[in-house]
Amino acid sequence: MIPSLALMPDEVKIGMTDEYAGAVVIGLPTNLSLRFRWAAYGLVGSSPLAFEKVSGFIVQLLALPEDASEKEIIAIFE
């Protein structure tokens, strides 16, 4: 069994609900497409806002140059 990041009593489900998938799309800049190979959500700890923010963070991190400084990376999450 793969360890989970979820806290008790949350239950992790594999896949993505339509509600969360829509939030991921909202968090992406226009004219951008990402493919996700795996997805999971928690029954207690997940929310559309969390998935929207995470998708935005992912795009910003992927857009950083390879030599990005720690300061540039931290700025994305502030």
C-alpha positions in Angstrom: 0.0 0.0 0.0 1.3 3.5 -0.9 1.4 5.9 2.1 -1.0 8.8 2.0 -0.5 12.5 2.7 -4.1 12.7 4.0 -4.7 13.1 7.7 -7.0 10.9 9.6 -10.0 10.6 9.4 -9.8 11.6 5.7 -10.2 8.9 3.0 -8.3 9.2 -0.2 -10.0 8.3 -3.5 -8.3 7.7 -6.8 -9.4 9.7 -9.8 -11.0 13.1 -10.0 -14.5 14.4 -9.5 -16.0 16.7 -12.2 -16.1 19.5 -9.6 -12.4 19.2 -8.9 -11.4 18.7 -12.6 -13.3 21.9 -13.5 -11.4 23.7 -10.8 -8.1 22.5 -12.2 -9.0 24.0 -15.6 -10.0 27.3 -14.0 -6.6 27.5 -12.4 -4.8 27.2 -15.7 -3.9 30.2 -17.8 -5.9 30.5 -21.1 -4.5 28.7 -24.1 -2.7 26.1 -22.0 -3.3 22.4 -21.8 -1.9 20.0 -19.2 -2.2 16.3 -19.0 -2.3 14.6 -15.7 -1.5 11.0 -15.5 -2.7 10.4 -11.9 -5.2 12.1 -9.7 -6.5 11.7 -6.2 -8.6 13.6 -3.7 -9.7 13.4 -0.1 -13.3 13.1 1.0 -12.6 15.6 3.8 -9.5 17.6 2.9 -10.2 18.5 -0.8 -11.9 21.5 -2.2 -12.3 23.1 -5.7 -10.3 26.1 -4.5 -7.4 23.9 -3.5 -7.3 22.2 -6.9 -7.6 25.6 -8.7 -4.6 27.0 -6.7 -2.5 23.8 -7.1 -3.0 23.8 -10.9 -1.9 27.4 -11.1 1.2 26.6 -8.9 2.1 23.7 -11.2 2.0 25.9 -14.3 4.1 28.6 -12.7 6.7 26.1 -11.5 6.9 24.5 -15.0 7.4 27.9 -16.6 10.4 28.8 -14.4 13.8 28.6 -16.1 16.0 25.7 -15.0 18.3 28.0 -13.1 15.5 29.7 -11.1 16.6 30.9 -7.7 15.0 29.7 -4.5 13.6 33.3 -4.1 11.8 33.0 -7.4 10.3 29.6 -6.4 9.2 30.8 -3.0 7.5 33.9 -4.6 5.1 31.6 -6.4 3.6 30.4 -3.2 3.4 33.8 -1.4 
